[in-house]
Amino acid sequence: MALDTAKKSEIIKEFSRGENDTGSPEVQVALITNRITYLTEHLKTNKKDHSSRLGLLKLVGQRKRLLRYLKSKDFDRYTQIIKILELRG
């Protein structure tokens, strides 16, 4: 299931840096994290859904690449997004 429009716009509003910002790394990481948590819950009940498991692994890799990019460009924003989304530790 994809994100509904209200939830997606709420996430974009929370993590955007400007008024029309939908593509910054922070917004992308937040949206991907939301999809990852949904797929994780889905796979707890549907253990044999291997295609969703593959999609989950691809999303985790994409989020990892975005976080690596953000860490190299602006370490302060990286630490802030990690803290807000509670990704480490």
C-alpha positions as CSV (number, residue, x, y, z in Angstrom):
1,M,0.0,0.0,0.0
2,A,1.3,3.4,-0.9
3,L,1.2,6.4,1.4
4,D,-2.0,8.3,1.3
5,T,-1.8,11.9,0.1
6,A,-2.5,13.4,3.6
7,K,0.2,11.4,5.3
8,K,2.7,12.1,2.6
9,S,2.0,15.9,2.6
10,E,2.3,15.9,6.4
11,I,5.8,14.2,6.2
12,I,6.9,16.6,3.5
13,K,5.7,19.6,5.5
14,E,7.5,18.4,8.6
15,F,10.9,17.7,6.9
16,S,11.0,20.3,4.1
17,R,13.4,23.1,4.2
18,G,11.3,25.5,2.1
19,E,7.8,26.0,0.8
20,N,8.0,23.9,-2.3
21,D,10.7,21.5,-1.2
22,T,9.8,17.9,-1.9
23,G,13.1,16.5,-3.1
24,S,15.6,17.4,-0.4
25,P,17.5,14.4,1.1
26,E,15.7,14.9,4.4
27,V,12.3,14.6,2.8
28,Q,13.3,11.6,0.8
29,V,14.8,9.8,3.8
30,A,11.6,10.5,5.9
31,L,9.3,9.2,3.1
32,I,11.4,6.1,2.6
33,T,11.6,5.5,6.4
34,N,7.8,5.6,6.5
35,R,7.6,3.0,3.7
36,I,10.2,0.8,5.4
37,T,8.2,0.7,8.7
38,Y,5.0,-0.2,6.8
39,L,6.7,-3.0,4.9
40,T,8.3,-4.3,8.1
41,E,4.9,-4.6,9.7
42,H,3.5,-6.2,6.5
43,L,6.3,-8.8,6.5
44,K,5.7,-9.8,10.1
45,T,2.3,-11.1,9.1
46,N,3.1,-12.2,5.6
47,K,6.3,-14.2,6.0
48,K,6.3,-15.7,2.5
49,D,5.9,-12.4,0.6
50,H,9.4,-12.5,-1.0
51,S,8.7,-9.7,-3.6
52,S,7.9,-7.3,-0.8
53,R,11.0,-8.4,1.1
54,L,13.1,-7.6,-2.0
55,G,11.4,-4.2,-2.3
56,L,12.2,-3.6,1.4
57,L,15.8,-4.4,0.9
58,K,16.0,-2.0,-2.0
59,L,14.4,0.8,0.0
60,V,16.9,0.2,2.9
61,G,19.8,0.5,0.4
62,Q,18.3,3.7,-1.1
63,R,17.9,5.3,2.3
64,K,21.5,4.3,3.2
65,R,22.8,6.0,0.0
66,L,20.8,9.1,0.7
67,L,22.1,9.3,4.3
68,R,25.7,8.8,3.2
69,Y,25.3,11.7,0.7
70,L,23.7,13.9,3.4
71,K,26.5,13.0,5.8
72,S,29.2,14.0,3.3
73,K,27.4,17.3,2.4
74,D,26.1,18.6,5.7
75,F,26.9,16.7,8.8
76,D,24.6,18.8,11.0
77,R,21.5,18.1,9.0
78,Y,22.5,14.4,8.9
79,T,22.7,14.2,12.7
80,Q,19.4,16.1,13.0
81,I,17.5,13.7,10.7
82,I,19.0,10.7,12.4
83,K,17.9,12.0,15.8
84,I,14.3,12.9,14.6
85,L,13.7,9.6,12.9
86,E,15.5,7.6,15.6
87,L,17.5,5.5,13.1
88,R,20.6,4.8,15.0
89,G,21.2,3.5,18.5
